[in-house]
Amino acid sequence: MFITFEGPEGSGKSTQIPTLAEFLRAQGRRVLTTREPGGTEIGEQIRAVIHDLKNTAMHPHTETLLYQAARAQIVEQIIRPHLIAGGIVLCDRYADSTIAYQGYGHQQKLDDVRLLVRYATEGLKPDLTLLLDIDVETGLARKQGEEWNRLDAYAVDFHRRVRAGYRQMAREEPQRWVIIDASQPPEFVATAIRECVTGRV
Ligand code: TMP
């Protein structure tokens, strides 16, 4: 089973994933956790280039392609082999981040972006996507002081389009997406995630 975590900045994904992994491992399941962009040596190098605050001249097309380069590597090297071996993969961001950020955020043609995503993933889609939803101002405020990257520094309106994009995707594919209110205390969010995943694995 392939489970992805999505959400605007500061939604608490990186806190929740280890908690869910521990819960599933305690049930004897083989769980792999990873993150995008990154998760491989090559992907982490690409991540450093995309997120470097110095790279303000990066064109949205360059940004979109670099995310797909990192994704192609993690899909083939890490995610697909673990799924084929019967394990559960929990991934901190995946293809929907590209639709939300590069598609809705940068207002690029969604069909073009979807085509690139399909090429990078060879059509591998999550079985379940948890949208940790939080309003943009609260999320960005939470992220201050943590790893602040080039995308965090985009205008608030960009982040508002990203959030709206996520909610739109969740509406369009309700069988795959579950929206979790990430403004709740972390232990409430963890319970909501656990209940949702238990019902599906
Ligand atoms: P994070 O690890 O703190 O979530 O940072 C990842 C950043 O990269 C976040 O700002 C979202 C962004 N991102 C995209 O814009 N497109 C993508 O395809 C992915 C995977 C991430």
Boltz pocket constraint, residues with backbone or C-beta under 6 A from the ligand:
constraints:
  - pocket:
      binder: B
      contacts: [[A, 9], [A, 35], [A, 36], [A, 37], [A, 67], [A, 92], [A, 93], [A, 94], [A, 95], [A, 97], [A, 98], [A, 99], [A, 101], [A, 102], [A, 147], [A, 149], [A, 151], [A, 152]]
      max_distance: 6.0
